[in-house]
Amino acid sequence: MATPYRLPPNYMRQQGNSGRHFVGRHDEREKLKILIKDEDTQIIQVYGLPYVGKTSLVKTVCQELKDETNPERLHIKHIHISNNSSWSDISNMYNTFTNCSSITNTKWKICIFDDFQNIQESFLPGFQELCDNDFPLHPNLKIILIFSGGKPFQFDGIRFGKCKVSPLSIKDAQLLFGRCSDIETDDENKEQIHNIIRYACGLPGLLIYFAEKISQFRHNFSFNDIYKMICDETKLNDWLDECTINRRNIKQEMDKYFSQLSHEQQDAIKVLSYFPGRFGIEEAVEMTGSSSQPASKMHVLMPLVEQGLISSDLELQNFQVQELIRAITKQQIDNVHSNDLVKLKYTNIIGKSLMKAQDIYDKGLIYEALGIMRNNWENISFLMKKGIEAPSDGRTYGVYYEITLKASDILMLCHPRDSRQFFQACLQNSLLFGNEEEQALMNIAYGVSLTDLPDGFQYNKAIKFYNAALSERLKIVTVNPKISVISYSNVANLLSRNFGKHSKSLQLLFSAKDIQKKHRWLHMDTSLVLHYIGLVYLRILTYFHGALDIYNQIHPNYTGKMNIIHAIAHCYLLKEEFDKAKSCFKDMLEGYSDRLLSGSSEAASLSMALEHMVYLNLENPQNQLIHLENLLNEIRQLLKRSVHEKQKLRYSDAIAKYQSLKILLVHKLTQNEERAGLLMDSIPVICHHCKSFIRYFNCSRENYIHKLCGLRSNLYEIDIQQRLKIVE
């Protein structure tokens, strides 16, 4: 198929490539012009992904050159090569153009071979001979090869230039989509349009296709409804099945493109396409079967990044398969046995990444461990859900067990809700495929996950799984002594606090302490044991300070130690050492206000500390008002983030109480009554430690409130100090 020798004035419009359908490409346009004007460059190869806009770029540059020079001196032949093109047809069209006597007085003769990837390999020697014979005869002849591919063709003795066409930038893609769909980007649809561009992989041909489809449906559907149809993964596959641009299906074109890649690169795309999220460099190299050598990384990963099949950050440390590429290539592995894939992905990604993160976490370096997890966050969540949904046939169970055995802590830290369902599925599989030791371990893992959810503790349910696990106590210690310490501690805490079985609780805690001592550990779980011993021994300060010292040695910024500081502060309140108690609460306010995560179980700790600072500043009404205002702001933030109705009601009640107290205090200050602040008449609303402490020591409500306000015990009260000797 050929176009006229000379570009007519409306040539660009006839090709559907007016300014409306072409944006950006400034660097590529300038580079292509330089190559055409270069006297020594005979062949110019323009290549890239299908529908990336290669032909549009060439036609736009030709039009610009025509505008810059005398139109009569620029002659172009456009030869399209299909799978059915014969060499005689191709060579005849080419010879007719180059030998035409009417175009001898010309500056450039440009012959464009479009879709050159379709040329049969047996035709290449003939093409080489054609070029060898004609270039000496036609010094102003330029041949432009347009093809879908990742690298240029090689020709002997011919100097060629190359111009790689990349997907559009987000800014240019937004501009093109807006022009073709007549949809303006605003705050409401900005994210949706960005996702459409992401799904289209920045390919102009596909962007225009989507834009035109949206324009067709906008008469009957809202933009949001059309977006849902396109961006749903199953709908996206349907769109791609229908997507025919210039009489060619995009899936078929992409398959042709993939066939040009090396076998290693094809396998890498298939394996990585199974996952929705990012990969760190180590995980990507592992998954693609590359070695750790830089040359090997270049051979497999970097060409895929350069071609736009995989996106990467600027430092080349994180990689992610483009959504379009993933949707197309994922279908090629759907028929592979799912359990083999599960085993592959768990051993290669979760296996190594989680073990490494767990090892660092065990040393108390929580933020460093989270850094490792961050690179694979979405993938780990995706893989756990696959483990939950996909039934095990026994082969994958071994992988699940290994993960639970060696990396349960880091999973529960980063994915508390998903890990609970994952461990539940593992427990069910262990009943089918595991031995008694493995079943006991899975019972513990699931039990821990039930008590580890922020503001969603299920203690009564968890104790059943703990008891089932502890019936095989000695076996668990042999399999995993570390998780035994956690389970003993959690069970002991539940037995003492919820069921009043303090003797049995201490028995388990000292067993955990013996295990810890035998292995000479000094880490978070050691502190957990001491913490719980302090709780069971009616708030014994010695063990609390021991637990706090361990946290300070290993991880001074660990927010979990706030519970211990609260316990120490409450002990000082009961001992009527009010300055020490106030110092503990001040340390929490000054040291942790910027470190707490909104979803963590310690998020309410600041509010509890502020409550006590309000109570303890009875003698300084100005300070009391400051703490009261800060407390109200903090509780309002907790209310915004809360999801449970009971939590919301509790925070709303607290706001109502402290807002009314603020009004009273402000009124008191305006009346110049500054000798003393407000004396509280009720227990703090937020602080759950107070409810526990007043129950343990059995002092009167009035006397307990006096202690919270920094007042000494009533002389007629039973001598509470005698009860407190144990906390010395």
PyMOL commands that set and color helices and strands:
alter all, ss='L'
color gray80, all
select helices_A, chain A and resi 11-14+19-21+26-37+54-68+71-73+87-98+101-103+116-118+121-137+170-181+190-199+204-217+223-231+233-242+250-259+263-272+281-287+294-306+323-333+338-362+366-374+377-389+395-414+416-433+436-450+459-470+473-479+481-499+502-518+524-536+541-554+559-574+578-592+605-616+621-641+645-670+688-697+701-708+720-723+725-727
alter helices_A, ss='H'
color red, helices_A
select strands_A, chain A and resi 43-48+74-80+108-114+141-148+160-165+244-245+248-249+279-280+310-312+318-321
alter strands_A, ss='S'
color yellow, strands_A
deselect
rebuild
show_as cartoon
